[in-house]
Amino acid sequence: MKQHTVIDSPYGLLTLVADDGVLCGLYMTEQRHRPPEESFGEPDDAPFAEAAEQLGAYFQGDLKEFTLELRLQGTPFQRRVWDQLARIPYGETRSYGQLADALGNPQASRAVGLANGKNPVGIIVPCHRVVGADGGLTGYGGGLERKQRLLDFERGAALF
């Protein structure tokens, strides 16, 4: 059974989705690959207290690493990529090529990019920390402006 709630953030409204009480989605407004609203289940704030608390602490600059239980639906390759994303330290970035190397498949940077774009829990699994080989910003489901703001925030360059 799915439930959802909407919380406010410095990056706009975030829709949190749970499957049987376990977080499985975090979607920004106007996000690419955002599932249809009807797939989010019933409105219910109850399953999201810990997620909302940790997100609040992150946005205050007090939390650097999330410790939430997640139920991520994806292919085995996507889940391996998402696991690598979760290992990128706060305030740092990695290129698609570096992630492909970490997965043991240096030729898979394009596939890594596609899996990165399908990450169902942005911010918590920090797909915003992935950049191009030259360090430049590349696509981000939440938009490049949000990506830049998240990176600046984590680097201490911009507080809200």
PyMOL commands that set and color helices and strands:
alter all, ss='L'
color gray80, all
select helices_A, chain A and resi 37-40+46-59+76-86+96-102+109-117+127-129+144-154
alter helices_A, ss='H'
color red, helices_A
select strands_A, chain A and resi 2-7+14-19+22-28+42-43+94-95+130-131
alter strands_A, ss='S'
color yellow, strands_A
deselect
rebuild
show_as cartoon
